């Protein structure tokens, strides 16, 4: 934005810069499901009053809503992490056939290194398979610029456009230049069944359109500014994109680099021209050999690719230097080993008591995606499987049907409130419809916890913290055909143990709702910290079995760190000697 000749700049995260790009591009409609490392895009864009923004129950719904807004004439957007794109794959592929009315942009954030994910999938495969253009920014400046460009390309080529980021780009910062918001008028909508009704007869014709569009985009890729050759020392050349461009430039500042901002479709003539001008050519990319496979298929010889840089995890300047045989700066060493700090459930976490009960009862537990997945860690070790969103509810049905009646008496599924809304409901319908005697426990902590406290359909608030109907989980369970539904406070471990045992013994499917708000919510006020009376403590370590980070064991006795304790009251239930209580009690 400019005023009196002053150009405004701001230090922004990549995710914030994407949100700013949405604002400046005149985007009117945003629907997403939170997923690290993409979550902040939607949280930042929600701060702009000119943009309608919402949390959808899942990524499929978000993409379908964004496509609907696009067809309705509004520039639209949806964001998700890489595994979320799996959930949204159905509308993704068909949206390629229908095209758009107003521009539509889909952001997908990959997570090389699995900082917060269950796999390292490469979303570039989706762009190829769905035959959609994909842009890949390398920093915050490009996040803003590429977002605006994506809307222009979307409308020029009548297609959704995928914007691919990764953890490093999403969560790193640099200065971006701000501009004013573009005209955001709604485009007229015209009824056009041949374009938007994907019955087979119409889809056959639209496939022709898709192929012609990809040919036109391939021509665009040859000359667009975001694909550029940076010539230096032509003895060494790199083809790269995204955050890998930054690594290459830092390690080899004098080398020649072909930086690809559009990674689908790829510019064949530009690639060949660059390859002809360098002596030794390398392809540097994270995860799968998408660029490398394409280059080799063109008959171009490479000095190295995945054979040097590997298929696993994130790259870095250090890894690049090692792979290329360069010296690596000596790492800093400490005199004493640094103790590991594995993630743990917070002090006062409402899930801790439940998981202790499940471990105590020696149950098989089908787990799901959320902060409660930490129930699999020591010392609780209370989860047997974690696959994907909603898989606990679907999975327990298959598990118990396969193993028979005995398994129904010793197996439960656990799923969070947000994950239940995302994709647990259909699994529960399957249990009721096909008659498996499964016990499902919904861990309702009144928030989407793992991704940083986002609202969901059961919390009673929207993304912009406006009041909304709070969808009652127990009502959904009963409507799905489950007759046995009960709500239990997980911090009453005796009541929770009784509920679990009773539902496992029942001869019909059941749902236990383990309900207590997340201890980290601002509305949850901590109680006074507990303390251990060293004269009563026998050093039995039973309280340590909870895995609470506020409890430590020193000099043969337990001690509670009052700076961490929120007074949840679980540990007194563990102590047989009455050693734990409040000092003022």
Helices and strands as residue ranges (DSSP letters): E 2-3, E 6-7, E 9-13, H 14-24, E 29-32, H 39-45, E 52-55, H 59-71, E 76-81, H 82-87, H 89-98, E 104-110, H 124-130, E 133-135, H 140-157, E 161-166, H 167-171, E 173-177, H 193-196, H 200-223, E 227-230, E 233-241, H 242-251, E 255-260, E 262-264, H 268-277, E 280-284, H 290-297, H 306-309, H 317-323, H 352-360, E 364-366, G 371-376, H 391-403, H 405-408, E 411-416, H 417-419, I 420-424, H 425-434, E 439-444, H 473-479, E 484-488, H 493-505, E 510-515, E 531-532, G 543-546, E 551-554, E 557-560, H 570-574, E 580-581
